[in-house]
Structures are given as structure tokens and as C-alpha cells.
Amino acid sequence: MNRKRCLFFIAATLLWSATLLAERGEVVTPMIMGNMVHVNNKICASSHTVMAEQDIGKFTSRVTYEGSDPKYGKLKGKTLVFNQCCTDCIKRFKTQWKENPEAIMEFHGLK
């Protein structure tokens, strides 16, 4: 394989891997404390940007799940705390949560 083809193959593989990560999201280990669920997401809940470890917890959004999907029954009525990467994402997240909370929970691997 010549050098150009090899570089193209590597670039295509990296792009494909990044696309899969963006579609699948992450699998979190939430910390449940009474009625509060700290999602512990490392990918911004709004922009889907991977956050630096030192930035996790600096910006957060608190929302309550009131949906009827039985998959998330144990989260119903609980306050979920999602990490965000910036204040703009905090503002956008409220609308995103209202539109489809189940898609957000699915992206972060909540059950």
C-alpha cells in the first residue's frame, strides 16, 4: 500500500470511529443520592463535545424526568444533573430536554 493510500485509510478510519462515538454516546455510571441523580457524563449533554477531566462539573444542568418510558421508570420524578461544557450549552439544554429527554438519556447510556 502506498503512503497516500495508507494515510487516507487512517484518516477514514478515524473519521468513522468519531462518527460512531457521536452516534452511540457514552455509558455513564450515575450516582444516585436520594431524589438526585448525578449522571457523571463526560460528553457534554448538549453539544456532545468530549469534556476535559478538569472541566467536568463546572457547568451543570438540573432537569426532572417526567416521561412515561418504562425503560427509565426508576428515574421518573428524580432530578438528573448533567455536565455541560459551557454556559451556552446550559441554555440550549432546557429546550433539548423538553423535546426528547429519552434521546438524551439513551445517548448517555442511562437505564
TORTIKE-367595 format. One record per residue (C-alpha): x, y, z; residue number from 0. Coordinates in nm, 2 decimals, m for minus. Example, Ala and Ser with C-alpha at 12.3 -4.5 7.8 and 13.67 -1.06 7.14 Angstrom:
<site><X>1.23</X><Y>m0.45</Y><Z>0.78</Z><num>0</num></site>
<site><X>1.37</X><Y>m0.11</Y><Z>0.71</Z><num>1</num></site>
# end
This chain:
<site><X>0.00</X><Y>0.00</Y><Z>0.00</Z><num>0</num></site>
<site><X>0.15</X><Y>0.33</Y><Z>m0.10</Z><num>1</num></site>
<site><X>0.18</X><Y>0.62</Y><Z>0.15</Z><num>2</num></site>
<site><X>m0.11</X><Y>0.83</Y><Z>0.02</Z><num>3</num></site>
<site><X>m0.35</X><Y>0.53</Y><Z>0.04</Z><num>4</num></site>
<site><X>m0.23</X><Y>0.44</Y><Z>0.39</Z><num>5</num></site>
<site><X>m0.28</X><Y>0.80</Y><Z>0.52</Z><num>6</num></site>
<site><X>m0.63</X><Y>0.80</Y><Z>0.35</Z><num>7</num></site>
<site><X>m0.72</X><Y>0.47</Y><Z>0.52</Z><num>8</num></site>
<site><X>m0.61</X><Y>0.60</Y><Z>0.86</Z><num>9</num></site>
<site><X>m0.80</X><Y>0.93</Y><Z>0.82</Z><num>10</num></site>
<site><X>m1.11</X><Y>0.75</Y><Z>0.70</Z><num>11</num></site>
<site><X>m1.09</X><Y>0.50</Y><Z>1.00</Z><num>12</num></site>
<site><X>m1.05</X><Y>0.79</Y><Z>1.25</Z><num>13</num></site>
<site><X>m1.35</X><Y>0.98</Y><Z>1.10</Z><num>14</num></site>
<site><X>m1.56</X><Y>0.66</Y><Z>1.10</Z><num>15</num></site>
<site><X>m1.47</X><Y>0.60</Y><Z>1.47</Z><num>16</num></site>
<site><X>m1.56</X><Y>0.95</Y><Z>1.57</Z><num>17</num></site>
<site><X>m1.89</X><Y>0.93</Y><Z>1.39</Z><num>18</num></site>
<site><X>m1.97</X><Y>0.60</Y><Z>1.57</Z><num>19</num></site>
<site><X>m1.88</X><Y>0.76</Y><Z>1.91</Z><num>20</num></site>
<site><X>m2.11</X><Y>1.06</Y><Z>1.84</Z><num>21</num></site>
<site><X>m2.40</X><Y>0.84</Y><Z>1.75</Z><num>22</num></site>
<site><X>m2.36</X><Y>0.60</Y><Z>2.04</Z><num>23</num></site>
<site><X>m2.25</X><Y>0.85</Y><Z>2.30</Z><num>24</num></site>
<site><X>m2.13</X><Y>0.70</Y><Z>2.62</Z><num>25</num></site>
<site><X>m2.22</X><Y>0.47</Y><Z>2.90</Z><num>26</num></site>
<site><X>m2.22</X><Y>0.66</Y><Z>3.23</Z><num>27</num></site>
<site><X>m2.21</X><Y>0.54</Y><Z>3.59</Z><num>28</num></site>
<site><X>m2.47</X><Y>0.76</Y><Z>3.76</Z><num>29</num></site>
<site><X>m2.45</X><Y>0.83</Y><Z>4.13</Z><num>30</num></site>
<site><X>m2.80</X><Y>0.83</Y><Z>4.29</Z><num>31</num></site>
<site><X>m2.83</X><Y>1.02</Y><Z>4.61</Z><num>32</num></site>
<site><X>m3.20</X><Y>1.01</Y><Z>4.72</Z><num>33</num></site>
<site><X>m3.40</X><Y>1.20</Y><Z>4.46</Z><num>34</num></site>
<site><X>m3.09</X><Y>1.34</Y><Z>4.29</Z><num>35</num></site>
<site><X>m2.91</X><Y>1.15</Y><Z>4.01</Z><num>36</num></site>
<site><X>m2.56</X><Y>1.28</Y><Z>3.92</Z><num>37</num></site>
<site><X>m2.53</X><Y>1.15</Y><Z>3.56</Z><num>38</num></site>
<site><X>m2.15</X><Y>1.18</Y><Z>3.56</Z><num>39</num></site>
<site><X>m2.14</X><Y>1.23</Y><Z>3.18</Z><num>40</num></site>
<site><X>m1.80</X><Y>1.31</Y><Z>3.02</Z><num>41</num></site>
<site><X>m1.95</X><Y>1.41</Y><Z>2.69</Z><num>42</num></site>
<site><X>m2.15</X><Y>1.74</Y><Z>2.70</Z><num>43</num></site>
<site><X>m2.52</X><Y>1.67</Y><Z>2.72</Z><num>44</num></site>
<site><X>m2.60</X><Y>1.95</Y><Z>2.48</Z><num>45</num></site>
<site><X>m2.32</X><Y>1.98</Y><Z>2.22</Z><num>46</num></site>
<site><X>m2.18</X><Y>1.62</Y><Z>2.25</Z><num>47</num></site>
<site><X>m1.83</X><Y>1.76</Y><Z>2.29</Z><num>48</num></site>
<site><X>m1.59</X><Y>1.54</Y><Z>2.49</Z><num>49</num></site>
<site><X>m1.50</X><Y>1.74</Y><Z>2.80</Z><num>50</num></site>
<site><X>m1.16</X><Y>1.77</Y><Z>2.97</Z><num>51</num></site>
<site><X>m1.15</X><Y>1.59</Y><Z>3.30</Z><num>52</num></site>
<site><X>m1.07</X><Y>1.91</Y><Z>3.49</Z><num>53</num></site>
<site><X>m1.38</X><Y>2.08</Y><Z>3.34</Z><num>54</num></site>
<site><X>m1.63</X><Y>1.82</Y><Z>3.44</Z><num>55</num></site>
<site><X>m1.87</X><Y>1.96</Y><Z>3.70</Z><num>56</num></site>
<site><X>m1.80</X><Y>2.32</Y><Z>3.63</Z><num>57</num></site>
<site><X>m2.12</X><Y>2.37</Y><Z>3.43</Z><num>58</num></site>
<site><X>m2.43</X><Y>2.16</Y><Z>3.50</Z><num>59</num></site>
<site><X>m2.80</X><Y>2.14</Y><Z>3.42</Z><num>60</num></site>
<site><X>m3.06</X><Y>2.00</Y><Z>3.65</Z><num>61</num></site>
<site><X>m3.37</X><Y>1.86</Y><Z>3.49</Z><num>62</num></site>
<site><X>m3.65</X><Y>1.63</Y><Z>3.61</Z><num>63</num></site>
<site><X>m3.76</X><Y>1.32</Y><Z>3.42</Z><num>64</num></site>
<site><X>m4.14</X><Y>1.31</Y><Z>3.39</Z><num>65</num></site>
<site><X>m4.17</X><Y>1.08</Y><Z>3.09</Z><num>66</num></site>
<site><X>m4.36</X><Y>0.75</Y><Z>3.07</Z><num>67</num></site>
<site><X>m4.10</X><Y>0.53</Y><Z>2.90</Z><num>68</num></site>
<site><X>m4.08</X><Y>0.22</Y><Z>3.13</Z><num>69</num></site>
<site><X>m3.71</X><Y>0.18</Y><Z>3.04</Z><num>70</num></site>
<site><X>m3.65</X><Y>0.49</Y><Z>3.26</Z><num>71</num></site>
<site><X>m3.91</X><Y>0.42</Y><Z>3.52</Z><num>72</num></site>
<site><X>m3.67</X><Y>0.43</Y><Z>3.81</Z><num>73</num></site>
<site><X>m3.56</X><Y>0.78</Y><Z>3.71</Z><num>74</num></site>
<site><X>m3.92</X><Y>0.92</Y><Z>3.70</Z><num>75</num></site>
<site><X>m3.96</X><Y>1.22</Y><Z>3.93</Z><num>76</num></site>
<site><X>m3.59</X><Y>1.24</Y><Z>4.00</Z><num>77</num></site>
<site><X>m3.36</X><Y>1.54</Y><Z>3.94</Z><num>78</num></site>
<site><X>m3.09</X><Y>1.45</Y><Z>3.69</Z><num>79</num></site>
<site><X>m2.77</X><Y>1.65</Y><Z>3.70</Z><num>80</num></site>
<site><X>m2.59</X><Y>1.66</Y><Z>3.36</Z><num>81</num></site>
<site><X>m2.25</X><Y>1.80</Y><Z>3.30</Z><num>82</num></site>
<site><X>m2.22</X><Y>2.07</Y><Z>3.02</Z><num>83</num></site>
<site><X>m1.92</X><Y>2.22</Y><Z>2.86</Z><num>84</num></site>
<site><X>m2.02</X><Y>2.59</Y><Z>2.88</Z><num>85</num></site>
<site><X>m2.30</X><Y>2.83</Y><Z>2.97</Z><num>86</num></site>
<site><X>m2.44</X><Y>2.83</Y><Z>2.61</Z><num>87</num></site>
<site><X>m2.49</X><Y>2.46</Y><Z>2.63</Z><num>88</num></site>
<site><X>m2.67</X><Y>2.51</Y><Z>2.96</Z><num>89</num></site>
<site><X>m2.91</X><Y>2.75</Y><Z>2.79</Z><num>90</num></site>
<site><X>m2.97</X><Y>2.51</Y><Z>2.49</Z><num>91</num></site>
<site><X>m3.01</X><Y>2.20</Y><Z>2.71</Z><num>92</num></site>
<site><X>m3.35</X><Y>2.30</Y><Z>2.86</Z><num>93</num></site>
<site><X>m3.51</X><Y>2.31</Y><Z>2.51</Z><num>94</num></site>
<site><X>m3.34</X><Y>1.99</Y><Z>2.41</Z><num>95</num></site>
<site><X>m3.46</X><Y>1.82</Y><Z>2.73</Z><num>96</num></site>
<site><X>m3.82</X><Y>1.93</Y><Z>2.66</Z><num>97</num></site>
<site><X>m3.81</X><Y>1.80</Y><Z>2.31</Z><num>98</num></site>
<site><X>m3.68</X><Y>1.45</Y><Z>2.38</Z><num>99</num></site>
<site><X>m3.54</X><Y>1.35</Y><Z>2.72</Z><num>100</num></site>
<site><X>m3.53</X><Y>0.98</Y><Z>2.63</Z><num>101</num></site>
<site><X>m3.29</X><Y>1.05</Y><Z>2.35</Z><num>102</num></site>
<site><X>m3.06</X><Y>1.24</Y><Z>2.58</Z><num>103</num></site>
<site><X>m3.07</X><Y>0.96</Y><Z>2.84</Z><num>104</num></site>
<site><X>m3.01</X><Y>0.70</Y><Z>2.57</Z><num>105</num></site>
<site><X>m2.71</X><Y>0.89</Y><Z>2.44</Z><num>106</num></site>
<site><X>m2.55</X><Y>0.88</Y><Z>2.78</Z><num>107</num></site>
<site><X>m2.64</X><Y>0.52</Y><Z>2.85</Z><num>108</num></site>
<site><X>m2.88</X><Y>0.57</Y><Z>3.13</Z><num>109</num></site>
<site><X>m3.12</X><Y>0.29</Y><Z>3.22</Z><num>110</num></site>
# end
